[in-house]
Amino acid sequence: MIDLEKIRREKGIKELLQFAIINIDKPTGPTSFSVSQYVKRALGLAKTSHLGTLDPQVTGVLPVALSRACRLNEYFMHRNKTYVGIMRLHTDVAEKKLEAAIKKFIGKIMQLPPVRSRVKRAIREREVKSFDILEIEGKDILFYTEVQAGTYIRKLCDDIGKEIGGAHMLELRRTKAGIFDETKTINLYDFDKAVESWKKGDESALRNILNPAEIIAEVLPVVQANPEKRKQLLTGKPLMKQDIKGNLPEEEKFALFLGDTFIGAYKKVSEGDIIARSEFILN
């Protein structure tokens, strides 16, 4: 197990700011990009990037990668997302009929992104893990849903509505994005206070909200490096059997560590003595 709390506690604040993720509770109004840029300017960083777009009117979990942690975005982004929202029905519908309509959209579905989306408008397969009714008040349906990354909840509500006389999404909040959930978010007001304290010499609040990007160990399987090979591995050399302790995982991609020190992200290959090649090296 990688000791993330030890890393957070022992790394210098400047070092943390170069390789960390902040789990922002995005408010309604700003775009995900503008929130990411806000964090960048406040911390005086060269680069930040968010881990999965939320529409301006949608609130909730928006992890923002800092500096070199941006290179790990692809490993974090393509994970299931969960939401709580309100779907407004256009006509009165019996609960059993509504549940029957929803059931048609559980599992793998074909979805056409909305007209105003940033992606190419082509029908794509996505998976809806669950869509549960939490409460019904008149024509407003409070729901919880877990979906594959890249699933449009607004479009999902619209498609369900087409089965029952119409519906649209009224409100939406993302409660979880991969390993990041709303129980450990920070709102922009508290983020500002933490930054202000840091600039005045008290780094404790800021340190507390910085998730070391070594948290990649909760996303990818971890392989431990041979300590004797550390210097060579930090040059990005291809990985050979003698460079690691134990065996490679079954998964195609993995994170290489030396103790609690992250070396890089790798992809398995079969090239003679070469067992994996680096996709990213932290050096």
FENFENWO-V786087 format. One record per residue. RES is the residue in three letters. SS is DSSP state (H for helix, E for strand, - for the rest). Layout:
RES;SS
RES;SS
This chain:
MET;-
ILE;-
ASP;-
LEU;H
GLU;H
LYS;H
ILE;H
ARG;H
ARG;H
GLU;H
LYS;-
GLY;-
ILE;H
LYS;H
GLU;H
LEU;H
LEU;H
GLN;-
PHE;E
ALA;E
ILE;E
ILE;E
ASN;E
ILE;E
ASP;E
LYS;E
PRO;-
THR;-
GLY;-
PRO;-
THR;-
SER;H
PHE;H
SER;H
VAL;H
SER;H
GLN;H
TYR;H
VAL;H
LYS;H
ARG;H
ALA;H
LEU;H
GLY;-
LEU;-
ALA;-
LYS;-
THR;E
SER;E
HIS;E
LEU;-
GLY;-
THR;-
LEU;-
ASP;-
PRO;-
GLN;-
VAL;-
THR;E
GLY;E
VAL;E
LEU;E
PRO;E
VAL;E
ALA;E
LEU;E
SER;E
ARG;H
ALA;H
CYS;H
ARG;H
LEU;H
ASN;H
GLU;H
TYR;H
PHE;H
MET;H
HIS;-
ARG;-
ASN;-
LYS;E
THR;E
TYR;E
VAL;E
GLY;E
ILE;E
MET;E
ARG;E
LEU;E
HIS;-
THR;-
ASP;-
VAL;-
ALA;-
GLU;H
LYS;H
LYS;H
LEU;H
GLU;H
ALA;H
ALA;H
ILE;H
LYS;H
LYS;-
PHE;-
ILE;-
GLY;E
LYS;E
ILE;E
MET;E
GLN;E
LEU;E
PRO;-
PRO;-
VAL;-
ARG;-
SER;-
ARG;-
VAL;-
LYS;-
ARG;-
ALA;-
ILE;E
ARG;E
GLU;E
ARG;E
GLU;E
VAL;E
LYS;E
SER;E
PHE;E
ASP;E
ILE;E
LEU;E
GLU;E
ILE;E
GLU;E
GLY;-
LYS;-
ASP;E
ILE;E
LEU;E
PHE;E
TYR;E
THR;E
GLU;E
VAL;E
GLN;-
ALA;-
GLY;-
THR;-
TYR;-
ILE;H
ARG;H
LYS;H
LEU;H
CYS;H
ASP;H
ASP;H
ILE;H
GLY;H
LYS;-
GLU;-
ILE;-
GLY;-
GLY;-
ALA;E
HIS;E
MET;E
LEU;E
GLU;E
LEU;E
ARG;E
ARG;E
THR;E
LYS;E
ALA;E
GLY;-
ILE;-
PHE;E
ASP;E
GLU;H
THR;H
LYS;H
THR;-
ILE;E
ASN;-
LEU;H
TYR;H
ASP;H
PHE;H
ASP;H
LYS;H
ALA;H
VAL;H
GLU;H
SER;H
TRP;H
LYS;H
LYS;-
GLY;-
ASP;-
GLU;-
SER;H
ALA;H
LEU;H
ARG;H
ASN;H
ILE;H
LEU;-
ASN;E
PRO;E
ALA;H
GLU;H
ILE;H
ILE;H
ALA;H
GLU;H
VAL;-
LEU;-
PRO;E
VAL;E
VAL;E
GLN;E
ALA;E
ASN;-
PRO;H
GLU;H
LYS;H
ARG;H
LYS;H
GLN;H
LEU;H
LEU;-
THR;-
GLY;-
LYS;-
PRO;-
LEU;E
MET;E
LYS;H
GLN;H
ASP;H
ILE;E
LYS;-
GLY;-
ASN;-
LEU;-
PRO;-
GLU;-
GLU;-
GLU;-
LYS;E
PHE;E
ALA;E
LEU;E
PHE;E
LEU;E
GLY;-
ASP;-
THR;E
PHE;E
ILE;E
GLY;E
ALA;E
TYR;E
LYS;E
LYS;E
VAL;E
SER;E
GLU;E
GLY;-
ASP;-
ILE;E
ILE;E
ALA;E
ARG;E
SER;E
GLU;E
PHE;E
ILE;E
LEU;-
ASN;-
